[in-house]
Amino acid sequence: MTNAITKRYITSSLKREYATENGTELNEILPKMSPLNPQYLIKKNRVFEKIAALVEKFKGVGSEI
């Protein structure tokens, strides 16, 4: 299930040519942990940075997906 959600988030990010932290898409692909956990923001930022770098690298091919 998580793989399908992750694929959908990355695909939609490639189509719009940027990754966003807004909304619930990014939160859905994160490991299940409490937002009150100090590691939560660290993990969220790390995941977002990696996806943003991937989207930046492949920007322009999103319309072909």
N, CA, C and O atoms as CSV, one atom per row, in Angstrom:
chain,resi,resn,atom,element,x,y,z
A,1,MET,N,N,0.824,-1.193,0.000
A,1,MET,CA,C,0.000,0.000,0.000
A,1,MET,C,C,0.866,1.253,0.000
A,1,MET,O,O,0.627,2.172,-0.783
A,2,THR,N,N,1.865,1.297,0.867
A,2,THR,CA,C,2.716,2.476,0.961
A,2,THR,C,C,3.463,2.720,-0.342
A,2,THR,O,O,3.659,3.872,-0.728
A,3,ASN,N,N,3.885,1.664,-1.025
A,3,ASN,CA,C,4.599,1.835,-2.283
A,3,ASN,C,C,3.731,2.522,-3.322
A,3,ASN,O,O,4.227,3.354,-4.081
A,4,ALA,N,N,2.454,2.196,-3.374
A,4,ALA,CA,C,1.543,2.830,-4.326
A,4,ALA,C,C,1.359,4.302,-3.987
A,4,ALA,O,O,1.302,5.143,-4.884
A,5,ILE,N,N,1.265,4.618,-2.705
A,5,ILE,CA,C,1.111,6.007,-2.279
A,5,ILE,C,C,2.379,6.789,-2.594
A,5,ILE,O,O,2.313,7.927,-3.059
A,6,THR,N,N,3.528,6.180,-2.342
A,6,THR,CA,C,4.803,6.831,-2.635
A,6,THR,C,C,4.939,7.079,-4.133
A,6,THR,O,O,5.347,8.164,-4.548
A,7,LYS,N,N,4.606,6.098,-4.934
A,7,LYS,CA,C,4.687,6.243,-6.387
A,7,LYS,C,C,3.766,7.368,-6.870
A,7,LYS,O,O,4.143,8.159,-7.735
A,8,ARG,N,N,2.556,7.433,-6.305
A,8,ARG,CA,C,1.608,8.480,-6.687
A,8,ARG,C,C,2.147,9.863,-6.322
A,8,ARG,O,O,2.031,10.800,-7.112
A,9,TYR,N,N,2.741,9.998,-5.120
A,9,TYR,CA,C,3.302,11.278,-4.682
A,9,TYR,C,C,4.453,11.711,-5.582
A,9,TYR,O,O,4.517,12.872,-5.988
A,10,ILE,N,N,5.355,10.799,-5.896
A,10,ILE,CA,C,6.493,11.140,-6.752
A,10,ILE,C,C,6.020,11.465,-8.163
A,10,ILE,O,O,6.513,12.414,-8.772
A,11,THR,N,N,5.073,10.696,-8.693
A,11,THR,CA,C,4.547,10.952,-10.029
A,11,THR,C,C,3.882,12.317,-10.107
A,11,THR,O,O,4.110,13.064,-11.058
A,12,SER,N,N,3.063,12.651,-9.117
A,12,SER,CA,C,2.397,13.957,-9.148
A,12,SER,C,C,3.409,15.085,-8.961
A,12,SER,O,O,3.240,16.161,-9.535
A,13,SER,N,N,4.458,14.859,-8.169
A,13,SER,CA,C,5.508,15.862,-8.005
A,13,SER,C,C,6.265,16.077,-9.313
A,13,SER,O,O,6.593,17.211,-9.661
A,14,LEU,N,N,6.540,15.000,-10.033
A,14,LEU,CA,C,7.218,15.134,-11.328
A,14,LEU,C,C,6.338,15.875,-12.330
A,14,LEU,O,O,6.836,16.687,-13.110
A,15,LYS,N,N,5.046,15.605,-12.313
A,15,LYS,CA,C,4.147,16.280,-13.255
A,15,LYS,C,C,4.080,17.773,-12.996
A,15,LYS,O,O,4.052,18.561,-13.941
A,16,ARG,N,N,4.054,18.181,-11.715
A,16,ARG,CA,C,3.982,19.617,-11.418
A,16,ARG,C,C,5.372,20.240,-11.347
A,16,ARG,O,O,5.505,21.458,-11.232
A,17,GLU,N,N,6.410,19.403,-11.416
A,17,GLU,CA,C,7.814,19.792,-11.439
A,17,GLU,C,C,8.323,20.375,-10.133
A,17,GLU,O,O,9.302,21.121,-10.130
A,18,TYR,N,N,7.682,20.049,-9.033
A,18,TYR,CA,C,8.202,20.387,-7.716
A,18,TYR,C,C,7.532,19.505,-6.665
A,18,TYR,O,O,6.381,19.094,-6.816
A,19,ALA,N,N,8.273,19.228,-5.609
A,19,ALA,CA,C,7.724,18.469,-4.482
A,19,ALA,C,C,7.208,19.468,-3.457
A,19,ALA,O,O,7.782,20.544,-3.289
A,20,THR,N,N,6.142,19.118,-2.781
A,20,THR,CA,C,5.566,20.015,-1.793
A,20,THR,C,C,5.386,19.315,-0.458
A,20,THR,O,O,5.106,18.119,-0.391
A,21,GLU,N,N,5.554,20.090,0.596
A,21,GLU,CA,C,5.324,19.584,1.947
A,21,GLU,C,C,3.894,19.851,2.390
A,21,GLU,O,O,3.463,19.335,3.421
A,22,ASN,N,N,3.158,20.644,1.636
A,22,ASN,CA,C,1.783,20.990,1.980
A,22,ASN,C,C,0.851,19.817,1.737
A,22,ASN,O,O,1.132,18.951,0.909
A,23,GLY,N,N,-0.240,19.794,2.448
A,23,GLY,CA,C,-1.202,18.716,2.286
A,23,GLY,C,C,-0.784,17.472,3.039
A,23,GLY,O,O,0.094,17.515,3.900
A,24,THR,N,N,-1.419,16.374,2.707
A,24,THR,CA,C,-1.173,15.135,3.445
A,24,THR,C,C,-0.377,14.114,2.654
A,24,THR,O,O,-0.033,13.059,3.189
A,25,GLU,N,N,-0.073,14.400,1.387
A,25,GLU,CA,C,0.629,13.420,0.551
A,25,GLU,C,C,1.947,12.973,1.163
A,25,GLU,O,O,2.216,11.776,1.265
A,26,LEU,N,N,2.768,13.932,1.569
A,26,LEU,CA,C,4.079,13.592,2.126
A,26,LEU,C,C,3.921,12.826,3.438
A,26,LEU,O,O,4.635,11.852,3.675
A,27,ASN,N,N,3.003,13.255,4.282
A,27,ASN,CA,C,2.797,12.579,5.569
A,27,ASN,C,C,2.358,11.133,5.390
A,27,ASN,O,O,2.679,10.285,6.222
A,28,GLU,N,N,1.630,10.839,4.319
A,28,GLU,CA,C,1.148,9.478,4.078
A,28,GLU,C,C,2.267,8.496,3.759
A,28,GLU,O,O,2.132,7.300,4.017
A,29,ILE,N,N,3.365,8.984,3.204
A,29,ILE,CA,C,4.444,8.064,2.822
A,29,ILE,C,C,5.500,7.909,3.912
A,29,ILE,O,O,6.402,7.081,3.788
A,30,LEU,N,N,5.392,8.695,4.971
A,30,LEU,CA,C,6.358,8.603,6.062
A,30,LEU,C,C,6.090,7.366,6.910
A,30,LEU,O,O,4.965,6.869,6.960
A,31,PRO,N,N,7.137,6.870,7.580
A,31,PRO,CA,C,6.915,5.764,8.512
A,31,PRO,C,C,5.919,6.193,9.583
A,31,PRO,O,O,5.862,7.365,9.954
A,32,LYS,N,N,5.147,5.252,10.068
A,32,LYS,CA,C,4.145,5.561,11.080
A,32,LYS,C,C,4.827,5.915,12.391
A,32,LYS,O,O,5.403,5.049,13.050
A,33,MET,N,N,4.764,7.178,12.767
A,33,MET,CA,C,5.288,7.641,14.040
A,33,MET,C,C,4.532,8.894,14.457
A,33,MET,O,O,3.965,9.586,13.612
A,34,SER,N,N,4.519,9.179,15.699
A,34,SER,CA,C,3.799,10.324,16.227
A,34,SER,C,C,4.476,11.620,15.788
A,34,SER,O,O,5.703,11.714,15.817
A,35,PRO,N,N,3.696,12.617,15.384
A,35,PRO,CA,C,4.275,13.926,15.065
A,35,PRO,C,C,4.937,14.579,16.288
A,35,PRO,O,O,5.714,15.521,16.141
A,36,LEU,N,N,4.636,14.089,17.469
A,36,LEU,CA,C,5.260,14.615,18.682
A,36,LEU,C,C,6.644,14.023,18.921
A,36,LEU,O,O,7.416,14.548,19.724
A,37,ASN,N,N,6.958,12.938,18.233
A,37,ASN,CA,C,8.263,12.301,18.340
A,37,ASN,C,C,9.315,13.248,17.744
A,37,ASN,O,O,9.151,13.708,16.614
A,38,PRO,N,N,10.383,13.544,18.479
A,38,PRO,CA,C,11.419,14.453,17.958
A,38,PRO,C,C,12.036,13.975,16.633
A,38,PRO,O,O,12.512,14.792,15.845
A,39,GLN,N,N,12.029,12.679,16.388
A,39,GLN,CA,C,12.594,12.135,15.153
A,39,GLN,C,C,11.683,12.356,13.950
A,39,GLN,O,O,12.129,12.249,12.808
A,40,TYR,N,N,10.411,12.665,14.197
A,40,TYR,CA,C,9.426,12.808,13.123
A,40,TYR,C,C,9.831,13.899,12.131
A,40,TYR,O,O,9.865,13.656,10.925
A,41,LEU,N,N,10.137,15.100,12.632
A,41,LEU,CA,C,10.507,16.201,11.729
A,41,LEU,C,C,11.816,15.930,11.007
A,41,LEU,O,O,11.979,16.303,9.846
A,42,ILE,N,N,12.738,15.287,11.687
A,42,ILE,CA,C,14.011,14.938,11.051
A,42,ILE,C,C,13.750,13.983,9.886
A,42,ILE,O,O,14.270,14.181,8.788
A,43,LYS,N,N,12.946,12.951,10.129
A,43,LYS,CA,C,12.625,11.967,9.093
A,43,LYS,C,C,11.862,12.631,7.948
A,43,LYS,O,O,12.161,12.386,6.779
A,44,LYS,N,N,10.876,13.473,8.280
A,44,LYS,CA,C,10.072,14.144,7.264
A,44,LYS,C,C,10.951,15.027,6.378
A,44,LYS,O,O,10.812,15.007,5.156
A,45,ASN,N,N,11.847,15.794,6.979
A,45,ASN,CA,C,12.737,16.653,6.203
A,45,ASN,C,C,13.673,15.846,5.317
A,45,ASN,O,O,13.924,16.215,4.169
A,46,ARG,N,N,14.191,14.740,5.853
A,46,ARG,CA,C,15.106,13.906,5.078
A,46,ARG,C,C,14.402,13.309,3.856
A,46,ARG,O,O,14.942,13.327,2.750
A,47,VAL,N,N,13.194,12.781,4.069
A,47,VAL,CA,C,12.425,12.200,2.969
A,47,VAL,C,C,12.089,13.278,1.940
A,47,VAL,O,O,12.229,13.058,0.737
A,48,PHE,N,N,11.647,14.440,2.414
A,48,PHE,CA,C,11.290,15.523,1.501
A,48,PHE,C,C,12.498,15.980,0.684
A,48,PHE,O,O,12.379,16.186,-0.524
A,49,GLU,N,N,13.646,16.139,1.318
A,49,GLU,CA,C,14.850,16.571,0.605
A,49,GLU,C,C,15.237,15.583,-0.493
A,49,GLU,O,O,15.623,15.990,-1.588
A,50,LYS,N,N,15.133,14.292,-0.202
A,50,LYS,CA,C,15.486,13.281,-1.200
A,50,LYS,C,C,14.511,13.293,-2.379
A,50,LYS,O,O,14.923,13.181,-3.534
A,51,ILE,N,N,13.221,13.429,-2.083
A,51,ILE,CA,C,12.234,13.473,-3.163
A,51,ILE,C,C,12.382,14.757,-3.960
A,51,ILE,O,O,12.289,14.733,-5.188
A,52,ALA,N,N,12.611,15.882,-3.284
A,52,ALA,CA,C,12.798,17.158,-3.980
A,52,ALA,C,C,14.018,17.093,-4.903
A,52,ALA,O,O,13.978,17.627,-6.012
A,53,ALA,N,N,15.095,16.450,-4.462
A,53,ALA,CA,C,16.292,16.305,-5.294
A,53,ALA,C,C,15.990,15.427,-6.505
A,53,ALA,O,O,16.439,15.720,-7.613
A,54,LEU,N,N,15.237,14.364,-6.299
A,54,LEU,CA,C,14.861,13.484,-7.409
A,54,LEU,C,C,14.014,14.246,-8.428
A,54,LEU,O,O,14.235,14.134,-9.633
A,55,VAL,N,N,13.055,15.012,-7.946
A,55,VAL,CA,C,12.182,15.782,-8.838
A,55,VAL,C,C,12.993,16.835,-9.591
A,55,VAL,O,O,12.784,17.042,-10.786
A,56,GLU,N,N,13.905,17.491,-8.906
A,56,GLU,CA,C,14.746,18.502,-9.554
A,56,GLU,C,C,15.611,17.866,-10.644
A,56,GLU,O,O,15.794,18.446,-11.714
A,57,LYS,N,N,16.138,16.681,-10.368
A,57,LYS,CA,C,16.999,15.983,-11.332
A,57,LYS,C,C,16.225,15.583,-12.586
A,57,LYS,O,O,16.748,15.673,-13.696
A,58,PHE,N,N,14.982,15.144,-12.408
A,58,PHE,CA,C,14.204,14.652,-13.538
A,58,PHE,C,C,13.120,15.631,-13.984
A,58,PHE,O,O,12.181,15.241,-14.677
A,59,LYS,N,N,13.243,16.888,-13.596
A,59,LYS,CA,C,12.285,17.910,-14.015
A,59,LYS,C,C,12.216,17.954,-15.536
A,59,LYS,O,O,13.241,17.908,-16.216
A,60,GLY,N,N,11.027,18.042,-16.048
A,60,GLY,CA,C,10.856,18.106,-17.494
A,60,GLY,C,C,10.390,16.812,-18.096
A,60,GLY,O,O,9.879,16.817,-19.215
A,61,VAL,N,N,10.543,15.692,-17.403
A,61,VAL,CA,C,10.079,14.424,-17.943
A,61,VAL,C,C,8.699,14.050,-17.384
A,61,VAL,O,O,8.120,13.045,-17.794
A,62,GLY,N,N,8.177,14.843,-16.462
A,62,GLY,CA,C,6.922,14.552,-15.806
A,62,GLY,C,C,5.726,14.493,-16.734
A,62,GLY,O,O,4.783,13.742,-16.483
A,63,SER,N,N,5.752,15.267,-17.792
A,63,SER,CA,C,4.620,15.260,-18.724
A,63,SER,C,C,4.559,13.966,-19.508
A,63,SER,O,O,3.527,13.649,-20.100
A,64,GLU,N,N,5.660,13.206,-19.521
A,64,GLU,CA,C,5.700,11.937,-20.258
A,64,GLU,C,C,5.257,10.764,-19.400
A,64,GLU,O,O,5.113,9.652,-19.908
A,65,ILE,N,N,5.034,10.990,-18.095
A,65,ILE,CA,C,4.663,9.902,-17.186
A,65,ILE,C,C,3.176,9.697,-17.222
A,65,ILE,O,O,2.656,8.825,-16.525
